[in-house]
Amino acid sequence: MNGVEMLCVRCGLCCDGTLFADVELRRGDDPQALRKLEMPLFEKRPGKWAFAQSCQCFDGTHCRIYEDRPRRCRTFECGLLKKLDKGEVTASEALRKIASAKRLARKTWALLAAEGHPQGGAPLSHSYREAMAAPVDLSDPEAADRRGELMMAANELMQWVQRHFLA
């Protein structure tokens, strides 16, 4: 079993909105063909198409258009997968790192939901930005504590992701 088969189906952080807010199409990708596969695209900049995360083609463990997925999806390898392939981490260490990242993401999403930003709408980074931009209700004695807890959880997740998945 290779690293992709071992890790990717247990992870999905590159597809679920945790690592990325959107993915730009690359040269050779066919926007019309992807739309026919029910991938919603948007024009990020003039002539530059992208799709938002979480990816509508990701079912939680698998890509339903895997054989026809965009070029960026075909070529992306997270830092953890690269470290596994180089023998710098074992499979069990990599799986523990994935489990930790998912735990941190769940905690952050739970705190975002408490602030009115439940998972399933926008990518994590967008939901976090919106939650942090909202004014704190000073009539609620616990509001500042919740906001601080959200900041700490998001920071811990971002550092973990940066260290283990994007490095």
C-alpha positions as CSV (number, residue, x, y, z in Angstrom):
1,M,0.0,0.0,0.0
2,N,1.5,3.4,-1.0
3,G,1.3,6.6,1.0
4,V,-1.7,8.0,-0.9
5,E,-3.7,4.8,-0.3
6,M,-2.7,4.8,3.4
7,L,-3.1,8.4,4.3
8,C,-5.3,10.3,1.9
9,V,-8.5,8.3,2.4
10,R,-8.1,8.8,6.2
11,C,-7.4,12.5,5.9
12,G,-9.1,14.7,3.3
13,L,-7.9,17.9,4.9
14,C,-6.9,19.2,1.5
15,C,-10.5,18.7,0.3
16,D,-12.6,19.6,3.3
17,G,-11.7,23.3,3.6
18,T,-9.2,22.9,6.4
19,L,-6.0,23.5,4.4
20,F,-7.3,25.6,1.6
21,A,-10.1,28.0,0.9
22,D,-10.2,27.4,-2.8
23,V,-8.3,25.6,-5.6
24,E,-7.4,27.3,-8.9
25,L,-7.7,25.4,-12.1
26,R,-4.4,24.9,-14.0
27,R,-3.5,24.8,-17.7
28,G,-5.0,21.7,-19.2
29,D,-8.1,21.6,-16.9
30,D,-11.4,21.9,-18.8
31,P,-13.9,24.0,-16.8
32,Q,-16.8,22.9,-19.0
33,A,-16.0,19.2,-18.4
34,L,-15.7,19.8,-14.6
35,R,-19.0,21.6,-14.6
36,K,-20.6,18.6,-16.3
37,L,-19.3,16.6,-13.4
38,E,-21.2,19.0,-11.1
39,M,-18.1,20.8,-9.8
40,P,-19.2,24.4,-9.1
41,L,-16.6,26.8,-10.4
42,F,-16.2,30.5,-9.9
43,E,-14.1,33.1,-11.7
44,K,-11.5,34.1,-9.1
45,R,-9.9,36.6,-11.4
46,P,-10.5,37.3,-15.1
47,G,-9.9,34.1,-16.9
48,K,-8.8,32.3,-13.7
49,W,-11.3,29.6,-12.6
50,A,-11.4,28.0,-9.2
51,F,-13.6,25.9,-7.0
52,A,-14.3,26.5,-3.3
53,Q,-13.4,24.2,-0.5
54,S,-14.9,22.2,0.9
55,C,-15.0,20.4,-2.4
56,Q,-18.4,19.4,-3.5
57,C,-16.9,16.2,-5.0
58,F,-15.4,15.0,-1.8
59,D,-17.6,12.6,0.2
60,G,-15.5,12.6,3.4
61,T,-13.0,10.0,2.3
62,H,-13.1,9.8,-1.5
63,C,-13.3,12.1,-4.5
64,R,-16.3,11.1,-6.6
65,I,-14.6,12.4,-9.7
66,Y,-11.2,11.0,-8.9
67,E,-10.3,9.9,-12.5
68,D,-11.4,13.3,-13.8
69,R,-10.2,15.5,-11.0
70,P,-8.4,18.8,-11.7
71,R,-4.7,18.9,-12.3
72,R,-3.9,20.6,-9.0
73,C,-5.7,17.8,-7.2
74,R,-3.7,15.2,-9.1
75,T,-0.3,16.8,-8.3
76,F,-0.8,18.0,-4.7
77,E,1.1,16.1,-2.1
78,C,1.0,17.5,1.5
79,G,4.1,17.7,3.6
80,L,3.0,14.7,5.7
81,L,2.7,12.5,2.6
82,K,6.1,13.6,1.4
83,K,7.7,12.9,4.8
84,L,6.1,9.4,4.8
85,D,7.4,8.7,1.3
86,K,10.9,9.8,2.3
87,G,10.8,7.6,5.4
88,E,10.9,10.6,7.8
89,V,7.7,9.5,9.6
90,T,6.1,6.1,9.9
91,A,2.6,5.4,8.8
92,S,1.4,5.2,12.4
93,E,3.0,8.5,13.2
94,A,1.4,10.1,10.1
95,L,-2.0,8.7,11.0
96,R,-1.6,10.1,14.5
97,K,-0.8,13.5,13.1
98,I,-3.9,13.4,10.9
99,A,-6.0,12.4,13.9
100,S,-4.6,15.3,15.8
101,A,-5.3,17.7,13.0
102,K,-8.8,16.5,12.7
103,R,-9.4,16.9,16.4
104,L,-8.1,20.4,16.3
105,A,-10.3,21.2,13.3
106,R,-13.4,19.8,15.0
107,K,-12.6,21.9,18.1
108,T,-12.2,25.0,16.0
109,W,-15.4,24.3,14.0
110,A,-17.3,23.7,17.3
111,L,-16.2,27.1,18.5
112,L,-17.0,28.7,15.2
113,A,-20.5,27.2,15.4
114,A,-21.0,28.7,18.8
115,E,-20.2,32.1,17.1
116,G,-22.8,31.4,14.4
117,H,-20.6,30.0,11.8
118,P,-21.4,26.3,11.5
119,Q,-19.3,23.9,9.3
120,G,-20.6,23.3,5.8
121,G,-20.9,26.8,4.5
122,A,-17.6,28.5,3.9
123,P,-14.0,27.2,4.3
124,L,-12.6,27.2,7.8
125,S,-10.4,30.3,7.1
126,H,-13.3,32.3,5.8
127,S,-15.6,31.3,8.7
128,Y,-12.9,32.2,11.1
129,R,-12.3,35.6,9.5
130,E,-16.0,36.4,9.6
131,A,-16.3,35.3,13.2
132,M,-13.3,37.5,14.2
133,A,-14.6,40.5,12.3
134,A,-18.0,40.4,14.1
135,P,-18.3,42.7,17.1
136,V,-18.1,41.1,20.6
137,D,-21.4,41.3,22.5
138,L,-20.2,43.1,25.7
139,S,-23.5,42.4,27.4
140,D,-22.6,38.7,27.3
141,P,-20.1,38.1,30.1
142,E,-18.7,35.0,28.4
143,A,-18.4,36.4,24.9
144,A,-14.8,37.6,25.2
145,D,-13.8,34.3,26.7
146,R,-15.4,32.4,23.8
147,R,-13.7,34.7,21.3
148,G,-10.3,34.1,23.0
149,E,-10.8,30.4,23.0
150,L,-11.6,30.5,19.3
151,M,-8.5,32.5,18.6
152,M,-6.3,30.0,20.6
153,A,-7.9,26.9,18.9
154,A,-7.5,28.4,15.4
155,N,-3.9,29.4,16.1
156,E,-3.1,25.8,17.4
157,L,-4.8,24.3,14.3
158,M,-3.0,26.7,11.9
159,Q,0.4,26.0,13.5
160,W,-0.2,22.2,13.4
161,V,-1.3,22.3,9.7
162,Q,1.7,24.5,8.8
163,R,4.2,22.3,10.6
164,H,2.9,18.9,9.4
165,F,0.9,19.4,6.2
166,L,2.1,22.5,4.4
167,A,5.9,22.5,5.2
